[in-house]
Amino acid sequence: MDCEVVDFPLGRIVILCDEDRVVRVYFLKDRESVKRSHSIFSKKVAREIKEYLNGKRKRFTVKFSVNGSKFAKRLIKAVCEIPYGETRSYGDLAKIIDRPKAARAVGRVMAANRVPIIIPCHRVVKADGSIGGYSAGIDIKRFLLKLEQK
């Protein structure tokens, strides 16, 4: 598995890839050392994330691995369709995928997202517009939402 690391103001983003798919993205809040191993694909993913962080990319072109139920896969597709700079509520997404009573299930799938940023779960908020949760922490979610508002 290849590993790239991208620095950003709140720490580091670690990207794990196989030959042609992103397998996992996670955040380190300190400057902890990570053993890197590069491939053409992993460098492309890192470049796209850097472009996103610099406000030069609004959509990702790289493929990613998604495990889960048919529900989870439909939901992830819907999340990836949320436009840059916009948000949707957990309930909105439940309605979009024809499961209007599944807002809590939407939250559980988002909490288990192994490819944040590329699957933009930071764009999912509470029904009242408040920020809601984020597996990497509210500060990172707030950072990503502000980045997209510029």
MARKE-611235 format. One record per residue (C-alpha): residue in three letters; residue number from 1; z, y, x. Coordinates in nm, 4 decimals, always signed. Last residue first. Layout:
N
+-----+-----+----------+----------+----------+
| res |   n |        Z |        Y |        X |
+-----+-----+----------+----------+----------+
| ALA | NUM |        Z |        Y |        X |
...
+-----+-----+----------+----------+----------+
//
This chain:
150
+-----+-----+----------+----------+----------+
| res |   n |        Z |        Y |        X |
+-----+-----+----------+----------+----------+
| LYS | 150 |  +0.0241 |  +3.1618 |  -1.3882 |
| GLN | 149 |  +0.1518 |  +2.9510 |  -1.6794 |
| GLU | 148 |  +0.0645 |  +2.6193 |  -1.5118 |
| LEU | 147 |  +0.2997 |  +2.6835 |  -1.2207 |
| LYS | 146 |  +0.5721 |  +2.7792 |  -1.4665 |
| LEU | 145 |  +0.5419 |  +2.4369 |  -1.6358 |
| LEU | 144 |  +0.5487 |  +2.2584 |  -1.2982 |
| PHE | 143 |  +0.8565 |  +2.4504 |  -1.1758 |
| ARG | 142 |  +1.0432 |  +2.3932 |  -1.5074 |
| LYS | 141 |  +0.9727 |  +2.0194 |  -1.4814 |
| ILE | 140 |  +1.0954 |  +2.0209 |  -1.1205 |
| ASP | 139 |  +1.4151 |  +2.2046 |  -1.2119 |
| ILE | 138 |  +1.4698 |  +1.9756 |  -1.5137 |
| GLY | 137 |  +1.4988 |  +1.6667 |  -1.3011 |
| ALA | 136 |  +1.2687 |  +1.3979 |  -1.1619 |
| SER | 135 |  +1.2884 |  +1.1899 |  -1.4818 |
| TYR | 134 |  +1.2254 |  +1.4922 |  -1.7000 |
| GLY | 133 |  +1.4129 |  +1.5910 |  -2.0129 |
| GLY | 132 |  +1.3599 |  +1.8462 |  -2.2877 |
| ILE | 131 |  +1.2141 |  +2.1913 |  -2.2147 |
| SER | 130 |  +1.2894 |  +2.3697 |  -2.5380 |
| GLY | 129 |  +0.9973 |  +2.4223 |  -2.7748 |
| ASP | 128 |  +1.1943 |  +2.3341 |  -3.0905 |
| ALA | 127 |  +1.0128 |  +1.9998 |  -3.1154 |
| LYS | 126 |  +1.1199 |  +1.9073 |  -2.7617 |
| VAL | 125 |  +0.8737 |  +1.9229 |  -2.4737 |
| VAL | 124 |  +0.5874 |  +1.7205 |  -2.3254 |
| ARG | 123 |  +0.3839 |  +1.9098 |  -2.0642 |
| HIS | 122 |  +0.5965 |  +1.7604 |  -1.7838 |
| CYS | 121 |  +0.4457 |  +1.4260 |  -1.8883 |
| PRO | 120 |  +0.1293 |  +1.5268 |  -1.7039 |
| ILE | 119 |  -0.0067 |  +1.1843 |  -1.6054 |
| ILE | 118 |  -0.1318 |  +1.3062 |  -1.2667 |
| ILE | 117 |  +0.1857 |  +1.5182 |  -1.2389 |
| PRO | 116 |  +0.4013 |  +1.2118 |  -1.3003 |
| VAL | 115 |  +0.2646 |  +0.8657 |  -1.2118 |
| ARG | 114 |  +0.5458 |  +0.6182 |  -1.2785 |
| ASN | 113 |  +0.6089 |  +0.7402 |  -1.6340 |
| ALA | 112 |  +0.9231 |  +0.5607 |  -1.7576 |
| ALA | 111 |  +1.0817 |  +0.8728 |  -1.9076 |
| MET | 110 |  +0.7507 |  +0.9462 |  -2.0841 |
| VAL | 109 |  +0.7538 |  +0.6002 |  -2.2444 |
| ARG | 108 |  +1.1116 |  +0.6507 |  -2.3651 |
| GLY | 107 |  +1.0332 |  +0.9954 |  -2.5039 |
| VAL | 106 |  +0.7332 |  +0.8639 |  -2.6969 |
| ALA | 105 |  +0.9598 |  +0.5934 |  -2.8394 |
| ARG | 104 |  +1.1895 |  +0.8706 |  -2.9600 |
| ALA | 103 |  +0.8977 |  +1.0473 |  -3.1318 |
| ALA | 102 |  +0.7863 |  +0.7236 |  -3.3038 |
| LYS | 101 |  +0.7998 |  +0.8275 |  -3.6699 |
| PRO | 100 |  +0.4495 |  +0.9778 |  -3.6738 |
| ARG |  99 |  +0.2817 |  +0.6741 |  -3.5108 |
| ASP |  98 |  -0.0849 |  +0.7688 |  -3.5554 |
| ILE |  97 |  -0.1498 |  +0.8440 |  -3.1845 |
| ILE |  96 |  -0.1669 |  +1.2193 |  -3.2480 |
| LYS |  95 |  +0.1376 |  +1.1990 |  -3.4774 |
| ALA |  94 |  +0.3581 |  +1.0511 |  -3.2029 |
| LEU |  93 |  +0.2203 |  +1.3113 |  -2.9630 |
| ASP |  92 |  +0.3211 |  +1.5959 |  -3.1925 |
| GLY |  91 |  +0.6661 |  +1.4382 |  -3.2354 |
| TYR |  90 |  +0.7275 |  +1.4297 |  -2.8596 |
| SER |  89 |  +0.6244 |  +1.7925 |  -2.8547 |
| ARG |  88 |  +0.3042 |  +1.9225 |  -2.7012 |
| THR |  87 |  +0.2611 |  +2.1693 |  -2.4183 |
| GLU |  86 |  -0.0172 |  +2.3897 |  -2.2855 |
| GLY |  85 |  -0.0911 |  +2.5270 |  -1.9375 |
| TYR |  84 |  -0.3443 |  +2.2574 |  -1.8538 |
| PRO |  83 |  -0.4735 |  +2.0954 |  -2.1727 |
| ILE |  82 |  -0.2946 |  +1.7924 |  -2.3174 |
| GLU |  81 |  -0.5565 |  +1.5147 |  -2.2882 |
| CYS |  80 |  -0.3600 |  +1.3212 |  -2.0246 |
| VAL |  79 |  -0.0729 |  +1.2995 |  -2.2736 |
| ALA |  78 |  -0.3038 |  +1.1407 |  -2.5332 |
| LYS |  77 |  -0.4234 |  +0.8764 |  -2.2842 |
| ILE |  76 |  -0.0623 |  +0.8086 |  -2.1905 |
| LEU |  75 |  +0.0223 |  +0.7585 |  -2.5578 |
| ARG |  74 |  -0.2597 |  +0.5132 |  -2.6162 |
| LYS |  73 |  -0.1482 |  +0.3159 |  -2.3082 |
| ALA |  72 |  +0.2158 |  +0.3180 |  -2.4160 |
| PHE |  71 |  +0.1315 |  +0.1961 |  -2.7691 |
| LYS |  70 |  -0.0923 |  -0.0822 |  -2.6317 |
| SER |  69 |  +0.2088 |  -0.1899 |  -2.4305 |
| GLY |  68 |  +0.2814 |  -0.1247 |  -2.0697 |
| ASN |  67 |  +0.1442 |  -0.0920 |  -1.7227 |
| VAL |  66 |  -0.0675 |  +0.1981 |  -1.6141 |
| SER |  65 |  -0.2317 |  +0.2184 |  -1.2741 |
| PHE |  64 |  -0.4057 |  +0.5403 |  -1.1786 |
| LYS |  63 |  -0.7611 |  +0.6598 |  -1.1263 |
| VAL |  62 |  -0.8327 |  +0.9873 |  -0.9492 |
| THR |  61 |  -1.0226 |  +1.2740 |  -1.1128 |
| PHE |  60 |  -0.7273 |  +1.5002 |  -1.1827 |
| ARG |  59 |  -0.7531 |  +1.8013 |  -1.4091 |
| LYS |  58 |  -0.6419 |  +2.1669 |  -1.3681 |
| ARG |  57 |  -0.7044 |  +2.2143 |  -0.9978 |
| LYS |  56 |  -0.6922 |  +2.5386 |  -0.7965 |
| GLY |  55 |  -0.3414 |  +2.6529 |  -0.8861 |
| ASN |  54 |  -0.2038 |  +2.5789 |  -0.5383 |
| LEU |  53 |  +0.0085 |  +2.2908 |  -0.6692 |
| TYR |  52 |  -0.3014 |  +2.1421 |  -0.8348 |
| GLU |  51 |  -0.5037 |  +2.1741 |  -0.5129 |
| LYS |  50 |  -0.2207 |  +2.0024 |  -0.3243 |
| ILE |  49 |  -0.2196 |  +1.7226 |  -0.5856 |
| GLU |  48 |  -0.5980 |  +1.6812 |  -0.5524 |
| ARG |  47 |  -0.5760 |  +1.6689 |  -0.1718 |
| ALA |  46 |  -0.2967 |  +1.4092 |  -0.1839 |
| VAL |  45 |  -0.5074 |  +1.1927 |  -0.4171 |
| LYS |  44 |  -0.8110 |  +1.2249 |  -0.1885 |
| LYS |  43 |  -0.5998 |  +1.1350 |  +0.1167 |
| SER |  42 |  -0.4783 |  +0.8241 |  -0.0688 |
| PHE |  41 |  -0.8402 |  +0.7252 |  -0.1418 |
| ILE |  40 |  -0.9668 |  +0.7649 |  +0.2138 |
| SER |  39 |  -0.6713 |  +0.5668 |  +0.3373 |
| HIS |  38 |  -0.3477 |  +0.6721 |  +0.4998 |
| SER |  37 |  -0.0154 |  +0.5172 |  +0.5861 |
| ARG |  36 |  +0.2922 |  +0.7358 |  +0.5816 |
| LYS |  35 |  +0.6488 |  +0.6344 |  +0.6575 |
| VAL |  34 |  +0.8772 |  +0.8729 |  +0.4708 |
| SER |  33 |  +1.1277 |  +1.1108 |  +0.6287 |
| GLU |  32 |  +1.3686 |  +1.2902 |  +0.3991 |
| ARG |  31 |  +1.2907 |  +1.6598 |  +0.3506 |
| ASP |  30 |  +1.5162 |  +1.6853 |  +0.0474 |
| LYS |  29 |  +1.4521 |  +1.6629 |  -0.3250 |
| LEU |  28 |  +1.2240 |  +1.3628 |  -0.2969 |
| PHE |  27 |  +0.9837 |  +1.3307 |  -0.5894 |
| TYR |  26 |  +0.7882 |  +1.0306 |  -0.7079 |
| VAL |  25 |  +0.4294 |  +0.9237 |  -0.7633 |
| ARG |  24 |  +0.3403 |  +0.5588 |  -0.8171 |
| VAL |  23 |  +0.0425 |  +0.3236 |  -0.8332 |
| VAL |  22 |  -0.2455 |  +0.5640 |  -0.7780 |
| ARG |  21 |  -0.5629 |  +0.3590 |  -0.7866 |
| ASP |  20 |  -0.8518 |  +0.2651 |  -0.5574 |
| GLU |  19 |  -0.7245 |  +0.0595 |  -0.2652 |
| ASP |  18 |  -0.3543 |  +0.0679 |  -0.3582 |
| CYS |  17 |  -0.1766 |  +0.3969 |  -0.3762 |
| LEU |  16 |  +0.1749 |  +0.5373 |  -0.3353 |
| ILE |  15 |  +0.2222 |  +0.9144 |  -0.3500 |
| VAL |  14 |  +0.5460 |  +1.0809 |  -0.2396 |
| ILE |  13 |  +0.6011 |  +1.4402 |  -0.3494 |
| ARG |  12 |  +0.8354 |  +1.6379 |  -0.1294 |
| GLY |  11 |  +1.1008 |  +1.8992 |  -0.1872 |
| LEU |  10 |  +1.1392 |  +2.1865 |  -0.4350 |
| PRO |   9 |  +0.8828 |  +2.4249 |  -0.2829 |
| PHE |   8 |  +0.6133 |  +2.1577 |  -0.2325 |
| ASP |   7 |  +0.5400 |  +1.9179 |  +0.0503 |
| VAL |   6 |  +0.2892 |  +1.6375 |  -0.0072 |
| VAL |   5 |  +0.3513 |  +1.2868 |  +0.1256 |
| GLU |   4 |  +0.0959 |  +1.0064 |  +0.1388 |
| CYS |   3 |  +0.1575 |  +0.6322 |  +0.1248 |
| ASP |   2 |  -0.0911 |  +0.3458 |  +0.1285 |
| MET |   1 |  +0.0000 |  +0.0000 |  +0.0000 |
+-----+-----+----------+----------+----------+
//
